[in-house]
Amino acid sequence: MTDRAQRLNLLRRLLLIGLAAFATWLIVVWPLMYANSIARDRDSYDRAIEREFANSHCLIYQTAPYETLKVPTYGDACWHIYMSRGSKSAVPFTLEAYRKRNAEWDRDRHLKAMAFGTALAVVISALAYFLLWVLAGEKASSMKDAFSSVRARAKRGALMDRIGWITFNAVCWLAATWSLGIPFLFFPREYANVTYYVGTFGLLLVAWAIFVWLKRRHSPLIISSDA
C-alpha cells in the first residue's frame, strides 16, 4: 500500500471517529442541553405562578371565563396565571394543567432539537465525505461504476449481495415515500415535523450505509510489500 493510500485510510478513520463523536453531541447531548436551558430560564416564572396558584385571590383567574377577566398589570398578583392560561385552556386552569402543558412543550422542543441535530449531522457528514472524495482524486464516474458493480453482483452474486441490494432499494423507496409527507397523515402536527425530518434523513443514512457495505464486501485487500 502506498504512503498516499495509507494517509487516506488514516484520514477516513479519523474522519469517521470525529463525525461519530460530533453526531452524538448534536443528536444526544445538545438537545438535552437545549431543553435544560429552557427549563432553567423558566424557573423564576414557575416559582411565581406557584405562589399565585396558592393565593386565594387568584382563584377567579382559574375558573372564570377568560373573556371576562381583567388583564392584570405586569407584576401584579395573578398576572402569570392570566398570561399562561390563554383562551383555549381547560377550566379550571390548575397548577397540574400548567405543568403538564410545559412538559409537552419541553418534549416537543427536545424532539425538534433532535431532528435538527440529526439533519445537520447527515448534511455535515455528507459534505465531509464529499471533500474527502475530492481530495482522494476520485474520478467523476467512480460512483456510477461502483453502483453498476454492486447491482451486477446482486444479480449474479451471493445471497447476501441480493438481500443487501433488495434492502437498499426498499429503504430508498421508503425514504422517498416518507419524504412526500406521510407523517403528516398519521401524527399530530407537533410531532409530524420531527418524524418527517428524522425519518427521511435517517432512512437515507441507512441506505447509504448499506450501499457502502455492499461496495466494500468484494473490495480487494491490498497488502503492503514490506509485510
QUIBEL-V830157 format. One record per run of one state. SS is the DSSP state (helix for helix, strand for strand, loop for the rest). FROM is the first residue (numbers start at 1). LEN is the number of residues. If there is no record, write none. Layout:
# QUIBEL-V830157
((SS,FROM,LEN) (SS,FROM,LEN))
This chain:
# QUIBEL-V830157
((loop,1,2) (helix,3,39) (loop,42,1) (helix,43,11) (loop,54,2) (helix,56,3) (loop,59,1) (helix,60,4) (loop,64,2) (helix,66,3) (loop,69,10) (helix,79,7) (loop,86,9) (helix,95,41) (loop,136,6) (helix,142,15) (loop,157,2) (helix,159,20) (loop,179,4) (helix,183,4) (loop,187,2) (helix,189,28) (loop,217,11))
